[in-house]
Amino acid sequence: MPFVIDSNSTFYIGADDSDTIRLVPDLAISSASPRPFLVLEVGFSEKYDDMLETAKIVLSESPATKFSVIVKIIEKPLFRPPLKLSDYL
């Protein structure tokens, strides 16, 4: 069974009513079905709790989705550019 890898594609998960969830994961791997079985969320500025809540909703509302991977990027120490914009003006 061939797989399709989508990036920034829109998926609709759940019933076709007001409870339908619109999901745009960073990466989704699907089979012939239009619903992904693996969803990958990569967060830099997103809060981990928000990413976790999205994963829980997707897994509970989409029987086809079996896995959700969360990658939270935490920058330590915070990046500081070596030069300031004022150095160029």
C-alpha positions as semicolon CSV with decimal commas, in nm:
position;residue;x (nm);y (nm);z (nm)
1;M;0,000;0,000;0,000
2;P;0,164;0,328;-0,106
3;F;0,190;0,613;0,138
4;V;0,154;0,983;0,076
5;I;0,345;1,242;0,277
6;D;0,174;1,580;0,301
7;S;0,303;1,901;0,450
8;N;0,073;2,186;0,549
9;S;-0,231;2,014;0,397
10;T;-0,577;2,056;0,544
11;F;-0,757;1,755;0,691
12;Y;-1,108;1,746;0,831
13;I;-1,149;1,507;1,122
14;G;-1,475;1,400;1,283
15;A;-1,835;1,408;1,176
16;D;-1,964;1,635;0,903
17;D;-2,125;1,877;1,145
18;S;-2,020;2,153;1,382
19;D;-1,786;1,910;1,565
20;T;-1,563;1,865;1,259
21;I;-1,203;1,958;1,335
22;R;-0,994;2,138;1,074
23;L;-0,634;2,026;1,116
24;V;-0,326;2,152;0,932
25;P;-0,040;1,941;1,072
26;D;0,322;2,015;0,992
27;L;0,348;1,665;0,841
28;A;0,094;1,389;0,775
29;I;0,147;1,038;0,640
30;S;-0,160;0,885;0,475
31;S;-0,249;0,574;0,283
32;A;-0,522;0,568;0,018
33;S;-0,756;0,712;0,280
34;P;-0,794;1,090;0,293
35;R;-0,742;1,070;0,671
36;P;-0,386;1,056;0,807
37;F;-0,272;0,766;1,028
38;L;0,025;0,964;1,163
39;V;0,025;1,333;1,248
40;L;0,343;1,526;1,333
41;E;0,331;1,861;1,507
42;V;0,650;2,063;1,546
43;G;0,627;2,359;1,780
44;F;0,866;2,642;1,839
45;S;0,643;2,922;1,964
46;E;0,338;2,704;2,037
47;K;0,270;2,604;2,395
48;Y;0,326;2,234;2,466
49;D;-0,013;2,205;2,639
50;D;-0,186;2,340;2,326
51;M;-0,001;2,088;2,109
52;L;-0,091;1,807;2,349
53;E;-0,458;1,907;2,348
54;T;-0,463;1,905;1,967
55;A;-0,305;1,558;1,963
56;K;-0,564;1,427;2,211
57;I;-0,853;1,565;2,005
58;V;-0,718;1,425;1,678
59;L;-0,658;1,080;1,827
60;S;-1,001;1,065;1,989
61;E;-1,198;1,200;1,691
62;S;-1,020;1,023;1,405
63;P;-1,025;0,643;1,419
64;A;-0,784;0,631;1,122
65;T;-0,520;0,833;1,307
66;K;-0,316;0,593;1,518
67;F;-0,012;0,804;1,607
68;S;0,057;1,164;1,694
69;V;0,414;1,284;1,742
70;I;0,486;1,613;1,917
71;V;0,823;1,780;1,878
72;K;0,862;2,084;2,104
73;I;1,169;2,295;2,032
74;I;1,302;2,488;2,330
75;E;1,584;2,727;2,265
76;K;1,839;2,750;2,549
77;P;2,009;2,985;2,565
78;L;1,791;3,217;2,363
79;F;1,945;3,316;2,032
80;R;2,090;3,665;2,025
81;P;2,206;3,799;1,690
82;P;2,571;3,904;1,700
83;L;2,497;4,240;1,536
84;K;2,221;4,491;1,589
85;L;2,028;4,657;1,309
86;S;2,156;4,993;1,437
87;D;2,512;4,877;1,354
88;Y;2,415;4,894;0,986
89;L;2,237;5,230;0,990
